[in-house]
Amino acid sequence: MTHDSCKVCDMKLLTFLVLFFVAVSSASAQNICAKREEVVQRLWERWQETLTANGLANDNRLIEVFVSKKGSWTVIISDPSGRSCVASAGQGWTLHEPKNPAKDMRWLQNP
């Protein structure tokens, strides 16, 4: 895999995450908010999660994905003031090699 294809994969992942998680209601996200430094430190101390991917949303909020070697993951959204809120978290995070979706779906066309 080339470095450029990794960038394409990261961009697709971030696009998906932005579209999926930015829709999280601010009411539920307000329960788990703090300064970004505090959130990042807590993710490391509790779950050994480290920054894996990030991107800037159209509204200037920073979307970040933190993942541990054990597969736990957390998505945080930070505003320009440095306030970060947990958007979602879970288990079983896995990385996949980038694939061409058109090639992956060919088997459906020839039953």
C-alpha positions in Angstrom: 0.0 0.0 0.0 1.4 3.4 -0.9 1.5 6.5 1.3 -1.0 8.2 -1.0 -3.5 5.3 -0.8 -3.3 5.6 3.0 -4.2 9.3 2.7 -7.2 8.4 0.5 -8.3 5.7 3.0 -8.0 8.2 5.9 -10.0 10.8 4.1 -12.8 8.4 3.3 -12.9 7.2 6.9 -12.9 10.8 8.2 -15.7 11.8 5.7 -17.8 8.9 7.0 -17.1 9.7 10.6 -17.9 13.4 10.1 -21.2 12.6 8.4 -22.1 10.0 10.9 -21.0 11.5 14.2 -21.5 15.3 13.7 -25.2 14.5 13.9 -24.8 13.5 17.5 -27.2 15.7 19.6 -25.4 18.3 21.6 -27.5 17.4 24.6 -26.0 14.0 24.9 -22.5 15.1 24.1 -22.6 17.8 26.8 -22.4 15.1 29.5 -18.9 14.2 28.5 -17.0 17.4 27.7 -13.8 19.0 29.0 -10.7 20.7 27.7 -9.2 18.7 24.9 -6.0 18.0 26.8 -8.0 16.5 29.7 -10.1 14.3 27.4 -7.0 13.0 25.6 -5.2 12.3 28.8 -8.2 10.4 30.2 -8.5 8.3 27.0 -4.8 7.3 27.5 -5.0 6.7 31.2 -8.2 4.6 31.1 -8.0 2.8 27.8 -4.5 3.5 26.3 -6.2 5.0 23.3 -4.1 7.1 21.0 -4.9 9.4 18.1 -5.4 7.4 14.9 -7.2 9.7 12.5 -8.5 13.3 12.5 -10.0 15.8 10.2 -11.5 19.3 10.2 -15.3 19.5 9.7 -16.8 22.3 7.5 -17.8 24.2 10.7 -14.2 24.3 11.9 -14.7 21.6 14.5 -11.9 19.0 14.8 -13.0 15.4 14.6 -10.6 12.9 16.1 -10.6 9.1 16.4 -8.7 7.5 19.3 -8.0 3.7 19.2 -6.3 1.3 21.6 -4.4 -1.9 20.6 -7.2 -3.9 22.3 -9.8 -2.4 19.9 -11.6 0.2 22.0 -12.2 3.5 20.3 -13.5 6.9 20.9 -14.5 9.8 18.6 -14.2 13.3 20.0 -15.3 16.6 18.5 -13.4 19.7 19.5 -14.6 23.3 18.9 -12.1 26.1 18.1 -12.1 27.2 21.8 -10.5 23.8 22.8 -13.6 22.3 24.3 -13.9 18.6 23.4 -16.9 16.3 23.7 -17.1 12.6 23.3 -19.3 11.9 20.3 -19.2 8.1 20.4 -17.2 5.2 21.8 -17.1 1.4 21.5 -15.2 -1.8 21.0 -14.0 -3.9 18.1 -12.2 -1.2 16.0 -10.4 -2.8 13.1 -8.5 -1.2 10.2 -9.1 -2.4 6.7 -7.0 -2.1 3.5 -8.5 0.4 1.1 -10.5 -1.4 -1.6 -12.2 -0.3 -4.8 -16.0 -0.7 -4.0 -16.8 -1.3 -7.7 -14.4 -4.3 -7.7 -15.7 -5.7 -4.4 -19.3 -5.7 -5.7 -18.6 -7.5 -9.0 -19.6 -10.9 -7.5 -23.2 -9.5 -7.1 -23.5 -8.9 -10.8 -22.5 -12.5 -11.8 -24.5 -14.8 -9.5 
